[in-house]
Structure formats: C-alpha cells, structure tokens
Amino acid sequence: MSTRDDFLAPIRAAERPEVLAPELPPLRFERGAALVERFAAAAEASGAHVHRGAPPDLAGDIGVSRALYGLADTGSVVLAASPDEPRSRSLLPWTHVALLRVEDIVPGLAELFAELGPGLPSALAIVTGPSRSADIEQRLAVGVHGPGEVHVVLEA
C-alpha cells in the first residue's frame, strides 16, 4: 500500500454524517411593470441606454443579440453563447444592442439560476452596461474589454 493509500484509508473508512441542505428563503418570482421599471432604472444607472419597443436608430459598428434574461437588481442582460448567438456579437463591436423580452426579466441571480436549471449553456455572459476598466494608472477607460456603448431594447 502506498503513502497515498495509507492517508486515504481512514478517510474512506470513516462514518460520514448526513449533510442536510440549508433551508433557503423562497425565490422572489415577481413579474410586472414594477420589475421592468426596476430593471430599466438599474440599467440606465450602469450606463446602458434603455429603449422601449423600437430599436434605436444607430449607425456604425453594431452588434445585435437576443438576451435570455434581464436582472432587475443590477440592470444586467444575460447572454448565452450558441451557434446562432456568437459571443463576438456582444464583445467586438463598439455598440451592442441587446433585445430583451419584458417577461424574461427576473429579480436577481437566484431567480436566474432557478430559471436556467441544471442545463447551463457552455458560455453565459452577464453584461452590466458598457465595458469599463481602470487597470492602467487607475484611469477609467470605457470600451476596453467590450462595447463602449450598450443599448437594451425592451420588447413587450
């Protein structure tokens, strides 16, 4: 028997206590106009432009993607990478437009992961406003690691 086996033998032989999952508070599955307004206010506070119904009239380097969900707590849009929705659409262009159905807005992360269930996409991005960094000389730069301008179009 090796040193590794000597080390693991008592652990494997030990009686393991039953571990109970902690009791979690109920999820806040609120929906409706108040949740949409909370999302819009948080998104605008993060530097995103929120549009209702019609997309903005923009020109230039633009990427458009469909958001899976919106998070009202932070004004973030949740994007999942797939062959139909490559990550480059939201990362490479200077302007990113996210299309979001109002019925897909959830209060926060707990509700998002409850909605997603165990089948997470291979890449999930949670985008909160334009890309920002202050890595160099602690000076804020916008658009360094992604879009410098973010628009969210709320669709009824």
C-alpha positions, 0 to 999 in steps of 0.5 A: 500500500502506498503513502497515498493509500495509507492517508486515504484509508481512514478517510474512506473508512470513516462514518460520514454524517448526513449533510442536510441542505440549508433551508433557503428563503423562497425565490422572489418570482415577481413579474410586472411593470414594477420589475421592468421599471426596476430593471430599466432604472438599474440599467440606465444607472450602469450606463446602458441606454434603455429603449422601449419597443423600437430599436434605436436608430444607430449607425456604425459598428453594431452588434445585435443579440437576443438576451435570455434574461434581464436582472432587475437588481443590477440592470444586467442582460444575460447572454448565452453563447450558441451557434446562432448567438456568437459571443463576438456579437456582444464583445467586438463591436463598439455598440451592442444592442441587446433585445430583451423580452419584458417577461424574461426579466427576473429579480436577481441571480437566484431567480436566474439560476432557478430559471436556467436549471441544471442545463447551463449553456457552455458560455453565459455572459452577464453584461452590466452596461458598457465595458469599463476598466481602470487597470492602467494608472487607475484611469477609467477607460470605457470600451476596453474589454467590450462595447463602449456603448450598450443599448437594451431594447425592451420588447413587450 
